[in-house]
């Protein structure tokens, strides 16, 4: 979550600095859009990295050894 906050702040400041030669009003209006765009890109990157990490782990590896033992069924 902190990474998304930092990305939004940096994107807002960078957009403000880029648009400042066009006028302060345009720079102030454009800064939230740049911050949101960079935050979206950081969120998509985080989601991609997390899904790749989850795919690399086998689901049976998290189970304890006792979970693999077949238990007798009673009727």
ZISULZI-V904532 format. One record per backbone hydrogen bond with DSSP energy under -0.5 kcal/mol. CO is the residue of the C=O (numbers start at 1). NH is the residue of the N-H. E is the energy in kcal/mol with one decimal. If there is no record, write none. Layout:
CO,NH,E  CO,NH,E
//
This chain:
1,5,-1.8  2,6,-2.4  3,7,-2.4  4,8,-2.3  5,9,-2.4  6,10,-2.8  7,11,-2.5  8,12,-2.1  9,13,-2.5  10,14,-2.6  11,15,-2.3  12,16,-2.3  13,17,-2.4  14,18,-2.3  15,19,-2.5  16,20,-1.0  19,22,-1.4  19,23,-0.5  20,23,-1.5  23,27,-2.1  24,28,-2.5  25,29,-2.1  26,30,-2.0  27,31,-1.5  28,32,-0.5  30,34,-2.0  31,35,-2.4  32,36,-2.3  33,37,-2.2  34,38,-2.2  35,39,-2.1  36,40,-2.3  37,41,-2.2  38,42,-2.2  39,43,-2.3  40,44,-2.3  41,45,-2.0  42,46,-2.4  43,47,-2.4  44,48,-2.3  45,49,-2.5  46,50,-2.4  47,51,-2.2  48,52,-2.0  49,53,-1.9  50,54,-2.2  51,55,-2.0  52,56,-1.1  53,57,-0.6  54,57,-0.7  58,61,-0.8  59,62,-0.7  60,63,-0.9  64,67,-1.2  65,68,-1.1  66,69,-0.8
//
